[in-house]
Amino acid sequence: MTQQIFPETLKVIAERHSVKSYDPDFIFPEEHKELILNAANQAPSSWNLQHWKFLVIDDPSAKQRLLPIASNQKQVTESSFVVAVLGDLQANLNAETIYGAAVESGFLTPEIKDTLVSQINGAYASGGSIPRDEAIRNASFASMQLMLAAKALGYDTCPMGGFNPAAFVQEFNIPERYIPTLLISVGKAAKPAYASGRFPLEQVIVKNSF
Ligand SMILES: Cc1cc2nc3c(=O)[nH]c(=O)nc-3n(C[C@H](O)[C@H](O)[C@H](O)COP(=O)(O)O)c2cc1C
């Protein structure tokens, strides 16, 4: 990086990597956990429906139950906690509350709110992959914000898709409304992440059209 200007956010992005080895004895400050989850909760979402739930797994016995479901990845038990980011398959049900509050605050008229809510319900009722696509897409933004917030506070994370979703749903009583999208370990690194590279930028940018 030859550029001299390196704002803090870019530094955090550059320094985030997937850490697999954590200090199991580290006592994670509750206020930092809250800051991290709050940052995740600030993610953007389509129609602001906020298609996520964070199942925080920090109890040692719950981590032990998760371990075999997550391919025995040791970051599950060594990290301070694991966040299972769940996507909301019925996020349209949030619309009335969210836009109702906007009417109460004077940001929307009741007529616009009703139009928006019926558009959203129409999209969700149209069949196809919309509920699932939206759940996964929007929950993923929250996941990324969570990982960057943790890094900004001096912690490390590892996103994990390597788990059995059906077994996870059963073991942790996940309601049908939610789809598990990602597990994220959070904690104090004991060893740095393995080195990982990226394709050169010119290989991943396409200008205007293929
Ligand atoms: C959707 C997703 C699933 C992943 N699943 C796992 C996993 O199950 N176990 C693991 O150790 N790393 C997992 N990773 C981490 C990737 O291997 C890692 O992000 C990639 O190699 C780049 O390295 P870096 O994150 O350290 O920069 C996953 C990452 C993503 C985004």
The ligand as an ORCA input file, in Angstrom:
! r2SCAN-3c Opt
* xyz 0 1
  C     -19.080    -17.803      4.243
  C     -17.754    -18.179      4.862
  C     -17.585    -19.437      5.418
  C     -16.374    -19.779      6.019
  N     -16.280    -20.965      6.679
  C     -15.158    -21.234      7.393
  C     -15.091    -22.383      8.234
  O     -16.048    -23.146      8.375
  N     -13.953    -22.594      8.931
  C     -12.867    -21.757      8.848
  O     -11.869    -22.008      9.517
  N     -12.914    -20.652      8.070
  C     -14.026    -20.364      7.352
  N     -14.096    -19.220      6.613
  C     -12.933    -18.307      6.561
  C     -12.274    -18.290      5.195
  O     -11.521    -19.457      5.000
  C     -11.421    -17.020      5.104
  O     -12.254    -15.900      5.212
  C     -10.621    -16.902      3.805
  O      -9.712    -17.973      3.683
  C      -9.843    -15.591      3.740
  O      -8.987    -15.473      4.835
  P      -9.109    -14.296      5.897
  O     -10.537    -14.217      6.371
  O      -8.160    -14.691      6.992
  O      -8.688    -13.029      5.219
  C     -15.288    -18.862      5.994
  C     -15.465    -17.612      5.414
  C     -16.677    -17.258      4.880
  C     -16.849    -15.857      4.339
*
